[in-house]
Amino acid sequence: MELVFLLLLVVLMAGALASGFPVAFALPGSAIITIGLAALTGEIFAGDASAFFAQGGPVNWLTAGVTNFRGVYWEVERDTLIAIPLFVFMGIMLQRSKIAEDLLVAMAQLFGPIRGGLGISVVFVGALLAATTGIVGATVVAMGLISLPAMLRNNYSHSLATGTIAASGTLGQIIPPSIVLIILADQLSSAVDQAGMARKAYFKETTGEFSMPSSFSVGSTSAGDMFMGALLPGLVLVGLYMAYILIVAFFKPSVAPSVPFEGKYDRKFAARVLLSLVPPLTLIFVVLGSIITGIATVNQAGAIGAVGAMVMAGYRLFEGRKGAFYPAILAMGSLLTILVINNVNPINIRNIQTTADMVSMAIAVVAVTVFLIGIVWSGIRTFKIDDTLRGVMVETAKTSALVFIILLGAAMLTSAFRAFGGEELVREFLTGLPGGFWAQFIIVMAVIFVLGFFLDFIEIAVVVVPIVAPILLADPSANITAVWLGVMIGMNIQTSFLTPPFGFALFYLRGVAPSAVKTLSMYKGVIPFISLQLFALFIVGIAPQLVNYLPNRMSLTSESSPPPKNPRLQVCVEEYVQSAFAEQGDTLRSVIAGAKGWDLSNMPKSVQNDLNKSFAAAEAVFPALHDAFAATDAIDTAAETYRPLHVSVRTLQRDIAKHGEEIKELEQRVNRWKRQNDAKPGAIDKALAKIETLKSEKAQLESEIPANWEPDHKAFSKVLATEKKARLTYRRTADAAYEPIVVLQATLRDADALAALSGDFAVITKAVTDLAPKEAEDVIKDVESKVGAINEAGSIRSALSKVRRALRGQTPDPEKALEELAAAKEMFDAEVTWRQAAKQSIGAKLEEYDNAIRNTIGLRQQNRLPHDVALEVAACQSSHKDISLHF
């Protein structure tokens, strides 16, 4: 019966959407009606309102839907959605102020003389508008009104002209900043959590271990990661569009002829092009650049974009009048002033100490005031001229409300879908497909593509993604990143704007196109561009580095980058070290051999032993790393014959586990019926018969497991364990080789600071002799804290503590305190002597040795990856690696 209500849910939703009922009410309405009908039917025919739910009852799932409702608005972690109205405001403001129109006209005049140049200019401007407006309807309408007449007037093919405009207008869905990417990031954040729990449960089930290595966990994502991940695929799509137009124009010149510019390419023209091009490019750079560099979050970047768009609109709406650029000049000048001041003398309002700090703060306050004046001035202009600000605010409110209401409705629908076992049904279908992850992924992408013929991009993102994303992300055989999956889905959803019968870009263009352009021509025109979008999808699918590299690079080069010891980075860090050893191995070995010849006689025995062990470990690092990679190669070799067995047996075991769960559920239901004596006639017998059938099927599945599974699995597990041990041995050896060097450097670095405390011992002597015991204790404590700040001076501090303890209690013993002080002073003098001598003899050598091994043997011990190493590791991390054999 659960399947009946699941089908009813889908039919109700599809029927409501097909009838034109508002999406915001169709989604939650169909969910509430279906849950209510299921509860009523269960109460009437089974005496239990929860009888026809896969698990739980109507109250549980309605409560879950309400919880999801609240989560969209009130969960602190989901603040990403705040960026939506900010970017919508930015896009609509640029469109209403005709900055987009200026850009399109200027680019058309610039590229027109090239064969197919007018089409190229449309694609180029579409890409720029995508990175500034991101509003498909506004972009398509603007380009349709401005460029379509020009293209038709210059004998462009109707199909090529309309296809170019419609396809270019959809670039805003994939080129950041994009509302689609923000929504997908929000949906994927919860999908990652579900996938992570599913993968941990699967690891525990298959290995018996309670703790899964963090390197096997599902990586999280954010709107910033999605923006960075989508940037290169978006540019690939732009390149494909341009290449197609140029190829068509080359082979069929009559389809896309050149358009000679009637004016002159003089300074006036160059100034107009620059004025049209530079401000939008600057805004793009500031918005995306602030995210890439980590200066601003996505929400903060959205606010920057909104304010920047309003400043730009302020001078564009006032064009031709005196002082049109005054507000923009004030805003930009003040920003530059703040940047210069902050670079010359960093501003910290909590730490104003010098006159320079006061002057910098005063200038900054003035600059901020001027900046606010420029913004308010621009805002007043947009408010007064053509009521632009009010119109933009109204449109922003409408668009944002539409997005949020659909998000809320989808939360209810997802709860209902799960209530009737829909998610489990989808999981069973996908995991049961032959071909593993890629078969599942292709089916999902095909379904999304087909849904794009009928549904809006938001509906697909908020209804389909929460169902399929956890299943795909949990699969360890592909181990895909959430960013890659989100970008792939985003590129697929982009086709929904072009695919008939509900291609919204076609509707927008149809509304502004002249009657001479037939609708059939528009449909024909978009077919090549849909094919190009699918081809781009294929390119990104086989080259995940296009998506993963920039987010990884941003993460590993930022101020908050993970340290090299992070478990998720280890394999890639070790691959870098291996390549470095291949190039620098002989040099490093000679450096280590030279260090072994240092004269260490002026150091304590413990320090000498630590250094000698360090040098021995440094020599052992090379074979240890070689053994680690040899063990990895052994896994690859063994996997060739073991993998098919592993895949088939794990599939059987999943089916066995499902049968076991169903048997357990039926047995619990029978026991409940017997206890409550409320079962229908024959229900218990049917359930018992079903249990016997399932047990028989389960036994049959168990018999299909090959006899060689256990020995082969144990043998392969030993290979995995050998590799794990070899990797761990290398890491411990590398740490043992470098840690004593770091400790000794810090010790010698503080040699002079320690020597400077010599006079404090005389102070302590005087305090013990002349002051009361309590007062003397305070003096000793003060010296102890100074000694405690010195590296590796714990033994001296302990000796001073003995002096202080001699003065404690009911019977202070000043004489004993002086004896202990003398011992502490002797220890102090010896420590200062050897430190200063060692600093003179090997200090410089130690620094050179550290520089030689720091980024190889000592790489794990660094606080962060060096920039060039971070780039190598980011590239390594960008590929997807199969980890299923560890499960």
NUFI-904738 format. One record per residue (C-alpha): residue in three letters; x, y, z. Coordinates in steps of 0.2 Angstrom, whole numbers, padded with zeros to 4 digits, always signed. Each point is the difference from the previous one (the first is absolute). Example, Ala and Ser with C-alpha at 12.3 -4.5 7.8 and 13.67 -1.06 7.14 Angstrom:
ALA+0062-0022+0039
SER+0006+0017-0003
***
This chain:
MET+0000+0000+0000
GLU+0015+0012+0003
LEU+0003-0001-0019
VAL-0018+0005-0003
PHE+0001+0015+0010
LEU+0018+0004-0007
LEU-0008-0001-0018
LEU-0015+0011+0006
LEU+0013+0013+0007
VAL+0009+0001-0017
VAL-0017+0001-0010
LEU-0007+0013+0011
MET+0016+0011-0002
ALA+0002-0003-0019
GLY-0019+0004-0002
ALA+0001+0016+0010
LEU+0015+0006-0009
ALA-0007-0005-0017
SER-0016+0009+0004
GLY+0009+0016+0003
PHE-0003+0000+0019
PRO+0014+0010+0008
VAL+0015-0010+0004
ALA+0002+0008+0017
PHE-0017-0008+0005
ALA+0001-0016-0011
LEU+0015-0007+0009
PRO-0006+0001+0018
GLY-0018-0002-0004
SER+0003-0017-0009
ALA+0011-0006+0015
ILE-0013+0005+0013
ILE-0015-0007-0009
THR+0009-0017-0003
ILE+0006-0002+0018
GLY-0018+0004+0006
LEU-0008-0012-0012
ALA+0013-0014+0005
ALA-0003+0003+0019
LEU-0019+0000-0003
THR+0000-0016-0010
GLY+0011-0008+0012
GLU-0011+0005+0015
ILE-0016-0007-0009
PHE+0006-0016-0008
ALA+0014-0005+0012
GLY-0004+0009+0016
ASP+0017+0008+0000
ALA+0004+0017-0008
SER+0018-0004-0003
ALA-0004-0017-0009
PHE+0003+0006-0017
PHE+0016+0010+0003
ALA+0017-0008-0003
GLN+0005+0005+0017
GLY-0007+0011+0014
GLY-0017+0008-0002
PRO-0008+0016-0007
VAL+0004+0010+0016
ASN+0019-0004-0002
TRP+0000+0005-0019
LEU-0010+0015+0002
THR+0011+0005+0014
ALA+0015-0003-0010
GLY-0007+0011-0014
VAL-0003+0014+0012
THR+0018-0002+0007
ASN+0007+0001-0018
PHE-0011+0016-0002
ARG+0008+0007+0015
GLY+0017-0006-0005
VAL+0000+0011-0016
TYR-0002+0016+0010
TRP+0007-0003+0017
GLU+0015-0012-0001
VAL+0015+0011+0003
GLU+0010-0012-0012
ARG-0011+0004-0015
ASP+0003+0018-0001
THR+0006-0002-0018
LEU-0017+0003-0006
ILE+0001+0018+0006
ALA+0011+0003-0016
ILE-0015-0003-0011
PRO-0009+0016+0002
LEU+0017+0010-0001
PHE+0005-0008-0017
VAL-0018+0002-0007
PHE+0001+0019+0005
MET+0017+0002-0008
GLY-0007-0008-0016
ILE-0016+0009-0002
MET+0008+0017+0004
LEU+0013-0003-0014
GLN-0014-0005-0012
ARG-0012+0014+0005
SER+0014+0014-0001
LYS+0004-0006-0018
ILE+0018-0004+0004
ALA-0003-0017-0008
GLU-0006+0009-0016
ASP+0015+0011-0001
LEU+0011-0015+0001
LEU-0009-0010-0013
VAL+0000+0015-0013
ALA+0019+0003+0003
MET+0005-0018-0002
ALA-0011-0002-0016
GLN+0009+0015-0008
LEU+0017-0007+0006
PHE-0002-0018-0007
GLY-0012+0004-0014
PRO+0012+0001-0014
ILE+0006-0018+0003
ARG-0010-0014-0009
GLY-0012-0006+0013
GLY+0006+0014+0011
LEU-0017+0006+0005
GLY-0004-0017+0007
ILE+0017+0000+0009
SER-0004+0016+0008
VAL-0017-0007+0006
VAL+0009-0014+0008
PHE+0013+0011+0008
VAL-0013+0012+0007
GLY-0010-0015+0006
ALA+0015-0006+0010
LEU+0003+0017+0007
LEU-0019+0002+0005
ALA+0000-0017+0007
ALA+0014+0005+0012
THR-0009+0016+0004
THR-0019-0002-0001
GLY-0002-0019+0000
ILE-0019+0003-0004
VAL-0004-0010-0016
GLY-0016+0009-0004
ALA+0008+0017+0001
THR+0015-0005-0010
VAL-0010-0009-0014
VAL-0012+0015-0001
ALA+0013+0013+0000
MET+0010-0009-0014
GLY-0015-0004-0010
LEU-0006+0018+0000
ILE+0017+0007-0005
SER+0010-0013-0010
LEU-0014-0011-0008
PRO-0006+0015-0012
ALA+0019+0003-0004
MET+0003-0018-0004
LEU-0015-0002-0011
ARG+0003+0017-0009
ASN+0017-0007-0004
ASN-0006-0016-0007
TYR+0004-0011+0014
SER-0009-0017-0001
HIS-0016+0001+0011
SER+0004-0017+0008
LEU+0018+0005+0004
ALA-0004+0017+0006
THR-0014-0006+0012
GLY+0010-0015+0006
THR+0015+0011+0004
ILE-0010+0012+0010
ALA-0010-0013+0009
ALA+0015-0011+0004
SER+0011+0015+0005
GLY-0014+0006+0012
THR+0001-0016+0010
LEU+0018+0002+0004
GLY-0005+0009+0016
GLN-0005-0017+0007
ILE+0018-0007+0000
ILE+0011+0015+0000
PRO+0002+0006+0017
PRO-0007+0009+0010
SER-0016-0010-0004
ILE-0016-0003+0010
VAL+0000-0018-0006
LEU+0017-0003+0007
ILE-0005+0007+0017
ILE-0016-0011+0001
LEU+0010-0015-0005
ALA+0013+0004+0013
ASP-0014+0001+0013
GLN-0008-0016-0005
LEU+0017-0009-0001
SER+0005+0005+0017
SER-0013-0011+0008
ALA+0003-0013-0013
VAL+0018-0001+0005
ASP-0005-0003+0018
GLN-0011-0015-0005
ALA+0012-0007-0012
GLY+0014+0001+0014
MET-0011-0010+0012
ALA-0004-0013-0013
ARG+0018-0002-0005
LYS+0005-0002+0018
ALA-0014-0013+0003
TYR+0006-0009-0015
PHE+0018+0000+0005
LYS-0005-0007+0018
GLU-0011-0013-0008
THR+0013-0007-0013
THR+0016+0002+0011
GLY-0007-0002+0018
GLU+0010+0016+0005
PHE-0009+0014+0009
SER+0010+0014-0006
MET+0002+0004-0018
PRO+0016+0009-0005
SER-0003+0019-0003
SER+0008-0002-0017
PHE-0014-0010-0006
SER-0014+0012+0006
VAL-0011+0010-0012
GLY+0007+0017-0003
SER-0011+0015+0004
THR-0004+0014-0012
SER-0006+0019+0001
ALA-0006+0013-0012
GLY+0018+0007-0001
ASP+0006-0018-0005
MET-0014-0001-0013
PHE+0004+0017-0007
MET+0018-0005-0003
GLY-0004-0017-0006
ALA-0012+0006-0013
LEU+0011+0014-0007
LEU+0011-0011-0012
PRO-0015-0011-0006
GLY-0009+0017-0004
LEU+0015+0006-0010
VAL+0001-0017-0009
LEU-0019+0003-0005
VAL+0004+0017-0006
GLY+0014-0006-0010
LEU-0010-0014-0008
TYR-0014+0013-0005
MET+0013+0012-0008
ALA+0008-0015-0009
TYR-0016-0006-0007
ILE-0005+0017-0006
LEU+0017+0003-0008
ILE+0000-0017-0009
VAL-0018+0003-0006
ALA+0005+0017-0007
PHE+0016-0007-0008
PHE-0009-0014-0010
LYS-0017+0010-0003
PRO+0005+0018-0001
SER-0018+0005-0005
VAL-0007-0007+0017
ALA+0011+0012+0011
PRO+0007+0014-0011
SER+0012+0014+0006
VAL-0008+0016+0004
PRO+0012+0015-0004
PHE+0000+0014+0013
GLU-0006+0016-0008
GLY+0008+0011+0013
LYS+0019+0003+0004
TYR+0011-0010+0011
ASP+0007+0016+0008
ARG+0003+0006+0018
LYS-0018+0004+0003
PHE-0005-0018-0005
ALA+0013-0007+0011
ALA-0005+0010+0015
ARG-0018-0006-0003
VAL+0005-0018-0001
LEU+0011+0002+0016
LEU-0014+0009+0009
SER-0012-0014-0004
LEU+0012-0014+0003
VAL+0011+0005+0015
PRO-0013+0003+0014
PRO-0009-0017-0003
LEU+0017-0009+0000
THR+0006+0009+0015
LEU-0016-0005+0009
ILE+0002-0018-0005
PHE+0018+0001+0006
VAL-0004+0007+0016
VAL-0015-0012+0004
LEU+0009-0016-0005
GLY+0017+0006+0005
SER-0005+0004+0017
ILE-0007-0018+0002
ILE+0015-0008-0008
THR+0012+0009+0011
GLY-0010-0003+0015
ILE-0002+0018+0004
ALA-0019-0002+0000
THR-0013-0014+0002
VAL-0013-0002-0014
ASN-0012+0010+0010
GLN+0012+0014+0002
ALA+0005-0001-0018
GLY-0019+0001-0005
ALA-0001+0016+0010
ILE+0015+0007-0009
GLY-0008-0004-0016
ALA-0017+0008+0004
VAL+0009+0016+0006
GLY+0011+0000-0015
ALA-0015-0002-0012
MET-0009+0015+0008
VAL+0016+0011-0001
MET+0001-0005-0019
ALA-0018+0003-0002
GLY+0002+0017+0008
TYR+0011+0007-0014
ARG-0009-0009-0014
LEU-0017+0007+0004
PHE+0008+0017+0001
GLU+0009-0002-0016
GLY+0002+0016-0010
ARG-0002+0012+0015
LYS+0013+0010+0009
GLY+0008-0010+0015
ALA-0007-0017-0006
PHE+0016-0009+0006
TYR+0002+0010+0017
PRO-0008-0013+0011
ALA+0010-0014-0008
ILE+0016+0010+0001
LEU-0003+0003+0019
ALA-0003-0018+0003
MET+0015-0007-0010
GLY+0012+0014+0007
SER-0005-0004+0018
LEU+0002-0019-0003
LEU+0018+0003-0007
THR+0004+0011+0014
ILE-0005-0013+0013
LEU+0010-0013-0009
VAL+0016+0011-0001
ILE-0002+0005+0018
ASN-0002-0018+0006
ASN+0015-0006-0010
VAL+0011+0014+0006
ASN-0005-0001+0018
PRO-0013-0014+0004
ILE-0015+0007+0010
ASN-0005-0008+0016
ILE-0012+0011+0010
ARG+0004-0011+0016
ASN+0018+0003-0001
ILE+0003+0019-0003
GLN+0017+0004+0008
THR+0010+0012-0011
THR-0004+0017-0009
ALA+0001-0009-0017
ASP-0014-0012+0006
MET-0011+0015+0005
VAL+0003+0008-0017
SER-0004-0016-0009
MET-0016-0002+0010
ALA-0005+0018-0004
ILE+0003-0002-0018
ALA-0009-0016+0000
VAL-0015+0007+0008
VAL-0001+0014-0012
ALA+0002-0012-0015
VAL-0014-0011+0007
THR-0011+0015+0002
VAL+0003+0006-0018
PHE-0003-0018-0006
LEU-0017+0000+0009
ILE-0004+0017-0008
GLY+0004-0007-0017
ILE-0012-0015+0003
VAL-0014+0010+0007
TRP+0002+0012-0015
SER-0001-0014-0012
GLY-0015-0007+0009
ILE-0009+0016-0001
ARG+0003+0001-0018
THR-0007-0017-0003
PHE-0015+0004+0011
LYS-0004+0016-0009
ILE+0003-0004-0018
ASP-0013-0011-0008
ASP-0004-0007+0017
THR+0013-0013-0004
LEU+0005-0004+0018
ARG-0018-0004+0005
GLY-0003-0011-0016
VAL+0016-0009+0004
MET-0004-0003+0018
VAL-0018-0007-0005
GLU+0007-0012-0013
THR+0014-0006+0012
ALA-0014-0003+0014
LYS-0010-0009-0013
THR+0014-0011-0006
SER+0007-0004+0017
ALA-0017-0004+0007
LEU-0003-0012-0015
VAL+0016-0009+0004
PHE-0002-0001+0019
ILE-0018-0006-0002
ILE+0005-0014-0012
LEU+0014-0005+0012
LEU-0013-0001+0014
GLY-0012-0010-0010
ALA+0013-0012-0006
ALA+0005-0003+0018
MET-0018-0007+0003
LEU+0000-0010-0016
THR+0017-0008+0004
SER-0007-0005+0017
ALA-0015-0008-0008
PHE+0010-0009-0013
ARG+0011-0008+0014
ALA-0016-0004+0010
PHE-0006-0012-0013
GLY+0018-0008-0003
GLY+0003+0009-0016
GLU+0018+0004+0005
GLU+0003-0018+0004
LEU-0008-0005-0016
VAL+0011+0011-0010
ARG+0015-0006+0009
GLU-0004-0018-0003
PHE-0003+0004-0019
LEU+0016+0009-0002
THR+0011-0012+0010
GLY-0008-0014-0009
LEU+0006+0006-0017
PRO+0014-0009-0009
GLY+0015+0011-0003
GLY+0002+0007+0017
PHE+0001+0019+0004
TRP+0001+0005-0018
ALA-0016-0009-0005
GLN-0009+0008+0014
PHE+0007+0017-0004
ILE-0004-0001-0018
ILE-0018-0005+0004
VAL-0002+0015+0012
MET+0007+0012-0012
ALA-0012-0006-0013
VAL-0015+0001+0011
ILE+0006+0018+0005
PHE+0002+0004-0019
VAL-0018-0007-0004
LEU-0008+0009+0015
GLY+0008+0016-0007
PHE-0013-0001-0014
PHE-0014+0003+0012
LEU+0007+0007+0016
ASP+0008+0016+0005
PHE+0019+0000+0006
ILE-0005+0004+0018
GLU-0013-0014+0001
ILE+0013-0013-0006
ALA+0014+0006+0012
VAL-0011+0000+0015
VAL-0010-0016-0004
VAL+0012-0012-0009
VAL+0017+0005+0008
PRO-0005-0004+0019
ILE-0006-0018-0006
VAL+0015-0005-0012
ALA+0015+0010+0007
PRO+0002-0010+0016
ILE+0000-0017-0010
LEU+0013+0006-0012
LEU+0011+0009+0012
ALA+0000-0016+0012
ASP+0007-0011-0014
PRO+0018-0003+0004
SER+0004-0008-0017
ALA+0000+0017-0008
ASN+0003+0011+0016
ILE-0006+0015-0009
THR+0000+0018+0008
ALA-0016+0009+0004
VAL+0007+0015-0010
TRP+0002-0011-0016
LEU-0017-0008+0002
GLY-0008+0018+0003
VAL+0008+0007-0016
MET-0005-0015-0010
ILE-0018+0002+0005
GLY+0001+0019-0002
MET+0006-0002-0018
ASN-0014-0013-0003
ILE-0013+0011+0007
GLN+0006+0014-0011
THR-0007-0010-0015
SER-0018+0002+0007
PHE+0000+0018-0006
LEU+0002-0006-0018
THR-0010-0016-0001
PRO-0018+0001-0007
PRO-0014+0000+0004
PHE+0004+0010+0016
GLY+0017+0008-0004
PHE-0002+0017+0009
ALA+0014+0008-0010
LEU-0010-0004-0016
PHE-0016+0008+0008
TYR+0010+0016+0005
LEU+0007+0001-0018
ARG-0016-0004-0008
GLY-0008+0015+0009
VAL+0012+0013-0007
ALA+0004-0008-0017
PRO-0009+0007-0015
SER-0013-0011-0009
ALA+0011-0003-0014
VAL+0010-0012+0011
LYS-0010-0016+0001
THR+0000-0010+0016
LEU+0006-0016-0010
SER+0015+0010-0005
MET+0004+0004+0019
TYR-0002-0019+0004
LYS+0012-0005-0014
GLY+0012+0014+0005
VAL+0002-0007+0018
ILE+0002-0018-0004
PRO+0019+0002-0004
PHE+0003+0010+0016
ILE-0009-0013+0010
SER+0012-0013-0008
LEU+0014+0011+0004
GLN-0006+0001+0018
LEU+0000-0019+0001
PHE+0017-0001-0008
ALA+0006+0012+0014
LEU-0008-0011+0013
PHE+0010-0015-0008
ILE+0016+0010+0001
VAL-0002+0005+0018
GLY-0005-0018+0004
ILE+0016-0008-0006
ALA+0011+0015+0006
PRO-0006+0003+0018
GLN+0016+0011+0002
LEU-0009+0014-0009
VAL-0012+0001+0015
ASN+0010-0005+0015
TYR+0017+0009-0003
LEU-0005+0018+0004
PRO-0010-0005+0016
ASN+0015-0010+0005
ARG+0012+0013-0004
MET-0010+0014+0009
SER-0001-0012+0015
LEU+0019-0005+0001
THR+0007+0018-0004
SER-0012+0010+0012
GLU+0005+0006+0017
SER-0011-0013+0008
SER+0007-0015-0010
PRO+0001-0017+0008
PRO+0018-0005+0006
PRO+0010-0013-0010
LYS-0004-0013+0014
ASN-0018+0001-0005
PRO-0005-0019-0003
ARG-0009+0005-0016
LEU+0016+0007-0008
GLN+0012-0013+0005
VAL+0000-0011-0016
CYS+0002+0016-0011
VAL+0013+0007+0011
GLU+0010-0016-0001
GLU-0002+0000-0019
TYR+0008+0017+0000
VAL+0014-0006+0011
GLN+0004-0015-0010
SER+0001+0011-0016
ALA+0011+0012+0010
PHE+0011-0015+0005
ALA+0002-0005-0018
GLU+0007+0017-0004
GLN+0009+0005+0015
GLY+0004-0017+0009
ASP+0019+0000-0003
THR+0001+0018+0006
LEU-0010-0004+0016
ARG+0010-0015+0004
SER+0016+0010-0002
VAL-0007+0013+0012
ILE-0005-0013+0013
ALA+0018-0008-0002
GLY+0008+0017+0003
ALA-0011+0003+0016
LYS+0006-0017+0007
GLY+0017+0007+0000
TRP-0004+0015+0011
ASP+0010+0002+0016
LEU-0013-0002+0014
SER+0012-0002+0015
ASN-0005+0017+0008
MET-0018-0006+0002
PRO-0008-0011+0013
LYS-0001-0019-0003
SER-0019+0001-0002
VAL+0001+0013-0013
GLN+0014-0010-0009
ASN-0010-0016+0000
ASP-0016+0009-0006
LEU+0010+0008-0015
ASN+0008-0017-0004
LYS-0017-0009+0000
SER-0007+0014-0011
PHE+0014-0002-0013
ALA-0002-0019+0000
ALA-0019+0003-0002
ALA+0003+0012-0014
GLU+0010-0013-0010
ALA-0014-0013+0004
VAL-0013+0011-0008
PHE+0005-0004-0018
PRO-0002-0019+0002
ALA-0016+0002+0011
LEU-0008+0011-0014
HIS+0005-0012-0013
ASP-0008-0015+0010
ALA-0016+0010+0002
PHE-0002+0002-0019
ALA+0006-0017-0003
ALA-0014-0006+0012
THR-0013+0011-0010
ASP+0006-0008-0016
ALA-0003-0017+0008
ILE-0018+0005+0003
ASP-0002+0005-0018
THR+0007-0016-0006
ALA-0011-0011+0012
ALA-0015+0011-0004
GLU+0000-0006-0018
THR-0006-0017+0005
TYR-0009+0004+0016
ARG-0011+0015-0005
PRO-0013-0011-0010
LEU-0002-0011+0015
HIS-0001+0014+0012
VAL-0014+0009-0010
SER-0010-0016-0003
VAL+0001-0005+0019
ARG-0004+0017+0007
THR-0015+0001-0012
LEU-0006-0017+0007
GLN+0003+0005+0018
ARG-0010+0016-0003
ASP-0015-0011-0006
ILE+0003-0011+0015
ALA-0001+0014+0012
LYS-0016+0007-0008
HIS-0008-0017+0002
GLY+0006-0001+0018
GLU-0008+0018+0004
GLU-0016-0005-0009
ILE-0001-0016+0010
LYS+0003+0009+0016
GLU-0013+0013-0004
LEU-0013-0014-0004
GLU+0004-0010+0016
GLN-0002+0016+0010
ARG-0017+0003-0008
VAL-0006-0017+0003
ASN+0005+0001+0019
ARG-0009+0016+0001
TRP-0016-0007-0008
LYS+0001-0015+0012
ARG+0002+0011+0015
GLN-0014+0012-0004
ASN-0011-0013-0008
ASP-0005+0012-0014
ALA+0006-0008-0016
LYS-0012-0003-0015
PRO-0005-0019-0003
GLY+0014-0008-0009
ALA+0012+0015+0002
ILE+0012-0010+0012
ASP+0000-0015-0011
LYS+0004+0011-0016
ALA+0014+0008+0010
LEU+0007-0016+0006
ALA+0000-0007-0018
LYS+0009+0016-0006
ILE+0013-0002+0014
GLU+0003-0018-0006
THR+0002+0005-0018
LEU+0012+0014+0005
LYS+0010-0012+0010
SER+0001-0012-0014
GLU+0005+0014-0012
LYS+0013+0006+0013
ALA+0007-0018+0001
GLN+0001-0001-0019
LEU+0010+0017-0001
GLU+0012-0006+0014
SER+0003-0016-0010
GLU+0005+0010-0015
ILE+0015+0008+0009
PRO+0015-0009-0008
ALA+0010-0012+0011
ASN+0016+0010-0003
TRP-0007+0016+0007
GLU+0006-0002+0018
PRO+0018-0005-0004
ASP+0001+0013-0015
HIS-0007+0014+0011
LYS+0012-0004+0014
ALA+0015+0000-0012
PHE-0005+0017-0007
SER-0004+0007+0017
LYS+0018-0005+0005
VAL+0006+0010-0016
LEU-0010+0015+0006
ALA+0007-0002+0017
THR+0018-0001-0006
GLU-0003+0016-0010
LYS-0007+0009+0015
LYS+0014-0005+0011
ALA+0013+0005-0013
ARG-0008+0017-0002
LEU-0001+0002+0019
THR+0019-0005+0002
TYR+0005+0013-0013
ARG-0010+0014+0009
ARG+0007-0005+0017
THR+0018-0001-0007
ALA-0002+0017-0009
ASP-0006+0008+0016
ALA+0014-0008+0010
ALA+0012+0007-0012
TYR-0006+0018+0001
GLU-0007+0003+0017
PRO+0017+0001+0009
ILE+0006+0013-0013
VAL-0015+0011+0004
VAL+0003-0002+0019
LEU+0018+0004-0001
GLN-0002+0015-0011
ALA-0013+0007+0012
THR+0012-0004+0015
LEU+0015+0009-0008
ARG-0011+0014-0006
ASP-0004+0004+0018
ALA+0018-0001+0006
ASP+0002+0018+0002
ALA-0017+0002+0008
LEU+0005-0013+0013
ALA+0017+0008+0004
ALA-0009+0017+0003
LEU-0008-0008+0015
SER+0017-0002+0009
GLY-0003+0015+0011
ASP-0017-0007+0006
PHE+0009-0013+0010
ALA+0008+0014+0010
VAL-0017+0008+0003
ILE-0006-0017+0006
THR+0015-0001+0012
LYS-0004+0017+0007
ALA-0018-0004+0002
VAL+0003-0017+0009
THR+0012+0009+0012
ASP-0009+0016+0003
LEU-0018-0002-0003
ALA-0014-0010+0009
PRO-0003-0017-0007
LYS-0016+0004-0008
GLU+0007+0016-0009
ALA+0015-0011-0005
GLU-0011-0013-0008
ASP-0009+0014-0011
VAL+0017+0005-0006
ILE+0005-0018-0004
LYS-0017-0002-0009
ASP+0004+0015-0011
VAL+0017-0007-0005
GLU-0008-0017-0003
SER-0012+0007-0012
LYS+0014+0009-0010
VAL+0010-0017-0001
GLY-0016-0009-0005
ALA-0001+0011-0015
ILE+0017-0006-0006
ASN+0000-0016-0011
GLU+0006-0016+0008
ALA+0004+0008+0016
GLY-0012-0011+0010
SER+0014-0007+0011
ILE+0005+0017+0006
ARG-0017+0005+0004
SER-0002-0016+0010
ALA+0015+0004+0010
LEU-0007+0017+0004
SER-0016-0008+0006
LYS+0010-0010+0013
VAL+0007+0017+0006
ARG-0017+0006+0002
ARG-0007-0016+0009
ALA+0014+0002+0013
LEU-0008+0016+0005
ARG-0017-0007+0002
GLY-0009-0007+0015
GLN+0000+0003+0018
THR+0019-0001+0001
PRO+0009+0009-0015
ASP+0018-0006-0002
PRO+0010+0015-0008
GLU+0016-0010+0001
LYS-0007-0014-0010
ALA-0008+0012-0012
LEU+0018+0008-0003
GLU+0007-0017-0003
GLU-0013-0004-0013
LEU+0003+0017-0007
ALA+0018-0004-0002
ALA-0004-0016-0009
ALA-0012+0009-0011
LYS+0013+0013-0004
GLU+0013-0013-0004
MET-0013-0009-0012
PHE-0004+0017-0008
ASP+0018+0005-0003
ALA+0003-0017-0008
GLU-0015+0002-0011
VAL+0005+0017-0006
THR+0018-0005-0003
TRP-0005-0015-0012
ARG-0014+0010-0008
GLN+0011+0014-0005
ALA+0015-0011-0005
ALA-0012-0010-0011
LYS-0007+0015-0007
GLN+0017+0006-0006
SER+0006-0017-0006
ILE-0015-0007-0009
GLY-0014+0013+0000
ALA+0003+0005-0018
LYS+0002-0018-0006
LEU-0016-0005+0009
GLU-0009+0014-0009
GLU+0007-0006-0017
TYR-0005-0018+0004
ASP-0017+0005+0005
ASN-0002+0010-0016
ALA+0006-0016-0010
ILE-0013-0012+0007
ARG-0014+0011+0006
ASN-0011-0003-0015
THR+0003-0018-0002
ILE+0005-0010+0015
GLY-0007+0014+0012
LEU-0015+0004-0011
ARG-0013-0009+0012
GLN+0007+0011+0015
GLN-0004+0017-0008
ASN-0014+0011+0005
ARG-0006+0001-0018
LEU+0005-0006-0017
PRO+0012+0012-0010
HIS-0009+0008-0015
ASP+0008-0010-0013
VAL-0003-0017+0009
ALA-0018+0005+0004
LEU-0003+0002-0019
GLU+0007-0017-0003
VAL-0010-0008+0014
ALA-0016+0009-0007
ALA+0003-0007-0017
CYS+0002-0017+0008
GLN-0016+0002+0011
SER-0010+0004-0016
SER-0002-0017-0006
HIS-0012-0013+0006
LYS+0007-0015+0008
ASP-0008-0017+0002
ILE+0000-0005+0019
SER-0013-0014-0001
LEU+0013-0014+0003
HIS+0002+0007+0017
PHE-0018-0004+0004
***
